[in-house]
């Protein structure tokens, strides 16, 4: 039997598709392909709704890949936040592949959505929403380690969801897990996160220098800060190359530079600091990353209080005119 | 088409080189327990019968990629490519090449390709061994069919040899798996299921037909079209993965090869 190149592609899809026979799910279509496996749109026949199903590529429930997928599901399940996609179900398919289902996010990936974003403030508010979700995860002792525009979904109403926690790392067990919560599948303690010293995990262009070096002991919250800075840079660069290019303000350049500093000690020390600087920038306040001179500070104060100043000035002019008019 | 009793191989004098006979019943499955790396373990066995059967299974999966690689990458003519293919698998047995394979260092497919490059680069030495091998039983391989496929392939660009070999290996694994599925469906009286898989996934005829048209064509209920197709795909998936399990030595290699077969980028 001759198998053409196009037949190879179809047969690959046939082999890779999850076998949902006997499960509550019906396969609809494939949404994408990640490092660990594919993501499919499936219909939950019991609840009558569509969900996204992430399945490991190879049926081998004993593999470290399956462990990683389960671990990812468990971590996401513990991060209940509007900016983090919720997990619904986890298990093993009849063909032996481990899966989990999550909310089906309608929207676009940030890299595809960027062209639709207009002004700088609009873009920065979006990054702030990502900061909120990542900051929440950090507070729970979880690092994402693979933040990039492709892992951020933007919904039709502007909602932002941080996706793909497959490379996430728990840095503080007691905060990420609840003492009363013992999973029947496996516990966090028993799972290796697959990041022995020297292994490089992340995406070039978005991973921090310490991740690129494989120096996994040096990775902490500031590594995610670096990735958030790289996302900011992507959005600012995208705007500069758009049909109506906008010059990047110095303060914003300084924020990006500080967030993506080579040395972690020179970066924002946590996501809240970065988000706070973005807020300050949006409110026209001085930003931590851009120390400004006295005259610039005075000018900024004048600009921010221009309404009051104009009113006082108008009052003074009127008063002066009145005095002059009354004077003999 | 891979070796089968239905297509007997006709020997010619120039093929008197290989040192083993091919068991036509071995289609990559029979004769071995379906455990991880069983083929490789048996190929290194001290028992000559085990080794012969294991290598037969290995040859079944790899002979076409090997032949096509020699023809296109090394630009050898048909006759030289056939001889080198025969010699390559003979060397695997006679020179214990497979015993030297270390799954921790490279995947089997890469190891075989590197060995093949060495053989093709030293064609003169290989031809001397071919001459000395007169009188031995040789492999019944359907080179005519492989040559027909070669004409539809492009010469691999420099640096893409590994991709070319991997794609041809995937094609070979899929062809073998389809043939095994066809036989199994015949045995279980489920030929319609196999024909549906053929229609949708092998030929390109399925996408232009509605389920009603397909159901009418095969004389089945419309609702059975998807069920039958799902069955055939499920069985096909099982067979493909079983073949991979046999051809790989470790869990890690199995996953790597499965990802390569499915065309998924390595992690």
HADDOCK unambig.tbl for C-alpha pairs under 7 A between the chains (distance, minus, plus):
assign (segid A and resid 1 and name CA) (segid B and resid 1 and name CA) 6.18 0.50 0.50
assign (segid A and resid 1 and name CA) (segid B and resid 175 and name CA) 6.02 0.50 0.50
assign (segid A and resid 2 and name CA) (segid B and resid 175 and name CA) 6.80 0.50 0.50
assign (segid A and resid 3 and name CA) (segid B and resid 171 and name CA) 6.37 0.50 0.50
assign (segid A and resid 3 and name CA) (segid B and resid 175 and name CA) 6.42 0.50 0.50
assign (segid A and resid 3 and name CA) (segid B and resid 202 and name CA) 6.47 0.50 0.50
assign (segid A and resid 7 and name CA) (segid B and resid 201 and name CA) 5.95 0.50 0.50
assign (segid A and resid 7 and name CA) (segid B and resid 202 and name CA) 4.87 0.50 0.50
assign (segid A and resid 7 and name CA) (segid B and resid 203 and name CA) 6.84 0.50 0.50
assign (segid A and resid 8 and name CA) (segid B and resid 171 and name CA) 6.58 0.50 0.50
assign (segid A and resid 10 and name CA) (segid B and resid 201 and name CA) 5.31 0.50 0.50
assign (segid A and resid 11 and name CA) (segid B and resid 201 and name CA) 5.85 0.50 0.50
assign (segid A and resid 12 and name CA) (segid B and resid 262 and name CA) 5.05 0.50 0.50
assign (segid A and resid 14 and name CA) (segid B and resid 233 and name CA) 5.98 0.50 0.50
assign (segid A and resid 15 and name CA) (segid B and resid 237 and name CA) 4.74 0.50 0.50
assign (segid A and resid 16 and name CA) (segid B and resid 262 and name CA) 6.78 0.50 0.50
assign (segid A and resid 19 and name CA) (segid B and resid 234 and name CA) 6.81 0.50 0.50
assign (segid A and resid 35 and name CA) (segid B and resid 267 and name CA) 5.40 0.50 0.50
assign (segid A and resid 58 and name CA) (segid B and resid 255 and name CA) 6.47 0.50 0.50
assign (segid A and resid 58 and name CA) (segid B and resid 258 and name CA) 6.62 0.50 0.50
